[in-house]
Amino acid sequence: MENRQWRDLYKKEGRNISQIVLSLIHQKAYEFAKQFCHGKVILEIGCGAGYGAKYLSIVAKEVIAVDLNEESINYAQKDYPSFNLTFKKINNGCLLPFNSDTFNVVVLFQVIEHIPPEKVKSHLLEMKRILKSDGTLLITTPNRKFRLLPLQSPHNPHHYTEYTPKGLEKILEKVFVKIEIFGLRGKPEIELIEKNRVKQNPYEAYIRNPLINLMNFFLPQEIIFKIKKIRNEFNCKFFNHSLINEAKQNEPDLQNFSLKDLFYTKDSLNKSIDLLAICKNYKLKGEI
C-alpha cells in the first residue's frame, strides 16, 4: 500500500538511486505530519508540485497550499485536484492573505532555508498570527551538521542559511513558546547515499570552488571555457570508467528501501539528515 500510495504522488521523480532516497526523505516528513492533520484545517506554505498537500488532504478537513511560484501552482491544480484541497499563488510570505486564528496546522517543509535570515522572524510571526491559539507549526529543513563542513556556505545557491539543531531552536524560540526538535535518521545505506549526494570534500569546499569563483570574476568566459575543456579531456583520458560501472552494479536494490527505513528521533541530532521542528502556538492572554 505504501509504495502504491506514493508512486502516483511522485510519478515525475527519476529512478536515480539518490533521487529515490531524496523522495523518501521528503515523503517521510508528510507521513509524520499526517498524525497532526486528522479532521483539521491545514495550510502548507511552499507546496511546490503539491504531492504533499494532496497526501495530507486524505485525512484533513481542509488543506490550503500556497507557493510563490505560479508554474508550481498551475501544475498542482492540474495533477492533484480534490474537493477539500485548494492551491493558491501568494506574493509575500510575510503578508499571508488569511485571517488570524484560521489554521490548526501550518506546514513549512524545506522552505526556511530559502528565506533571508533577516526576514525569518517576520515570516514566523506571520505564521503564528494565522494559527489558532492551540495550533501547531511543523518545519523541516536540511541539517547543516550533516551536509556542510565547518565555515562552509550552502552549496545549493537557493539556500540562504542551513541550520544546526541548536541554531534552528534558537531562531524558533524568538517566536514560539514550546518547541521540539527531531532529527531524521535512516538505514546506514540510505544515510550514506544522501551523504554522498550533498556533502563535498574539503578540497572542493575550500580550494576548488573558491578558485572557480575567482576565475569567474576575473577571467574572460572564453578562457574559462578552455580551462574546463582541458580538465574534462584529462578526466576522460585518465579516469577509470570501470569504477563507475562497478559502483552501479553494487547499488542497493531500490525495492529494499521504503519509508520504514527512515525514522525521527531526538537522539544524535547532529548526525541526522534533516531537522523537524514542532512549534506550539500557545498565545498569551490578550495577544493578537
C-alpha positions, 0 to 999 in steps of 0.5 A: 500500500505504501509504495502504491500510495506514493508512486502516483504522488511522485510519478515525475521523480527519476529512478536515480538511486539518490533521487529515490532516497531524496523522495523518501526523505521528503515523503517521510516528513508528510507521513509524520505530519499526517498524525497532526492533520486528522479532521483539521484545517491545514495550510502548507506554505511552499507546496511546490508540485503539491504531492504533499498537500494532496497526501495530507488532504486524505485525512484533513478537513481542509488543506490550503497550499500556497507557493510563490511560484505560479508554474508550481501552482498551475501544475498542482491544480492540474495533477492533484485536484480534490474537493477539500484541497485548494492551491493558491499563488501568494506574493509575500510570505510575510503578508499571508492573505488569511485571517488570524486564528484560521489554521490548526496546522501550518506546514513549512517543509524545506522552505526556511532555508530559502528565506533571508535570515533577516526576514525569518522572524517576520515570516514566523510571526506571520505564521503564528498570527494565522494559527489558532491559539492551540495550533501547531507549526511543523518545519523541516529543513536540511541539517547543516551538521550533516551536509556542510563542513565547518565555515562552509556556505550552502552549496545549493545557491537557493539556500540562504542559511542551513541550520544546526539543531541548536541554531534552528531552536534558537531562531524558533524560540524568538517566536514560539513558546514550546518547541521540539526538535527531531532529527531524521535518521535512516538505514546506514545505506540510505544515510550514506547515499544522501551523504554522498549526494550533498556533502563535498570534500574539503578540497572542493569546499575550500580550494576548488570552488573558491578558485572557480569563483575567482576565475569567474570574476576575473577571467574572460568566459572564453578562457574559462571555457578552455580551462574546463575543456582541458580538465574534462579531456584529462578526466576522460583520458585518465579516469577509470570508467570501470569504477563507475560501472562497478559502483552501479552494479553494487547499488542497493536494490531500490525495492529494499528501501521504503519509508520504514527505513527512515525514522525521527528521533531526538537522539544524535541530532547532529548526525541526522539528515534533516531537522523537524521542528514542532512549534506550539502556538500557545498565545498569551492572554490578550495577544493578537 
